[in-house]
């Protein structure tokens, strides 16, 4: 039998399995016929015995939780700020952090992997903060760019040896 795809097809398969067992088929025969694991058949029979036919009913898939347009704009606005400004210890946004803020501040629960997908749909990609060396001295860099670099470039244009003494 072809693998069921929709919720209704899955429900039909569960009901058929229970019906066959009630007709006298063994659970292994039903599992083989439906091409499912014997434990699934046993679980369906038990569910029917304990909860009746309603226990085999298809359960609606509600999908991912949704944010209103205002909430979505709020989340995107958070990303314009440093995570430190919103209480995190480092300057790195992660799906887990965004999911935490959404749950804490908006009351909507998202899985971190879905948050990454949600952000990608909005063309927001993970960004790592640029590291700045502690020893960096911008004044010295500016002086070098203003004085030494032009001198070096001039020597190369004039054909002087590339070695600097």
N, C-alpha and C positions, 0 to 999 in steps of 0.2 A: 504494500500500500504506500502511496506517495506521502511524504512528510507533510503534515498539516502546516498551514501558514497563518491563516487568520484565527482570531479568537473563536469564531463560530465553528471553524473546522476542528480546532482543538477540543472544543466542548463536545462536538459530535463524536470525535474519537473516544473521549472519556466515557460518554454515555454508551457507545457501542461496546467498549471493553466491559463495562459493568453488566450490560445486558447479556453478553456472551457468557460471562462467568455465572450469571444467574440461570442461564440455559444449560449449564453443566460443563462448559469448556473449562479446562484447567487454566490457571493464570499463565503458565508457560506457553500454552497453545495460543492464548489471546495475544500475549506479548510477541510471539513469533508472527502471527497473522498481521498485527498492526505495525510490526517492525519497531517496537519500543522495548525498553528495559522492563524485565519482569517486576522490578520494584515499583515502577510507575503504575502498572496494573494493580498491584497490591495496595498502593497508596490510594488509587481511585476507588477501589472496592471498599476500603476502610472509610474513606470520606463519605461515600454513599450510605454506608451502614450507619455512620454516626450523624450525618447531617442531611440525609435524604437527597433527592435529586437536585436540590438547590446548591448543594456542595460541589456539584460538577459544572455549574453554570459558568459561562465565560465572564471574566471580570474585565470591566472596561479599563483600558489603558489611558490614563489621564495626560500622559506626556510630561514634558518638563514644565516646572512652574513658570509663570510669566511675570514680567515686570511691566508696569504701566510706562508709557512714554516719559512721564515725569521722573519715575524711579530710574529708568535707564539713563536719562540725562544726568541724574545725580551720581550714578555709578561712574559714568564717563568723566564727570567733573572731579571725582576723587582722584582719578588717575593723573590729573594735571598737577597734583600736589605730591610732595614727597611722602612715602609711607611713614616716615618718622613723624610728620605733622599729624598723622592720624593714629599715633600710638605704637607703631612698630619700632623695633630696635635697629633695623637696617633700611637702606634705601633701595630695596628690591621688591617690586610688585610680583606676586605669584598668584596663581589661580586660587590657591588655598586662602591667601590673605583676602582677596577680593570676595570670595565666597563667605568668609567669616564676617566681613563688614556688611555684606548684603543681608546675612541672617541677623546679625546683631542690630543693625540700624533700620532695616526695612522689613524684617520678619519673614523673609522669603528664603527657603532652603534650596541651595544649589549645590550640586557636586562640583568640586574644583575642576574636574576635567570638562564638565559642561561649561563652566565659566570661561575656560580657555577657548572653547569652541564659540561661545557667545561673543567674546572679545574679537576673535578672528573674523567673525561675520561682520563686525564693525570696523574692520581693517586696523585693529589695535593689536600690535605685536609685542611680545615680551621684550623689554628693554632692560639692560643691565646698566647701572650707573657707571659713568666713566671714572676710573680711579685716578686720583691725583697723588703723585709721590710726595711724601712728607718733606723731602729735601728740595722740592721744586721752589725755585726763586724766580718769580715772574719778572722782577726788575732786571736781574742778570740776563735772562732770556731776551728781554727787549733790547738791552744794550748790545748783546751779541748780534741780534738781528739788524740793529741800526748801524753798527760799526764794523764788526768783524766779517759778517757775511758779505756785504758789498765789496770789501777789500779782497776777500777770497775769490769772489766771482770776477772781479776786475783782473786779478792775476791770471785766472784761467783764460780770459778773453785775450789778454796780451801775449799769450804763449809762454808765460813763465813756467818753470817747473812746478808740478803740482805739489811738491813737497814744501811744507812751510817750516821755516827755521825759527 
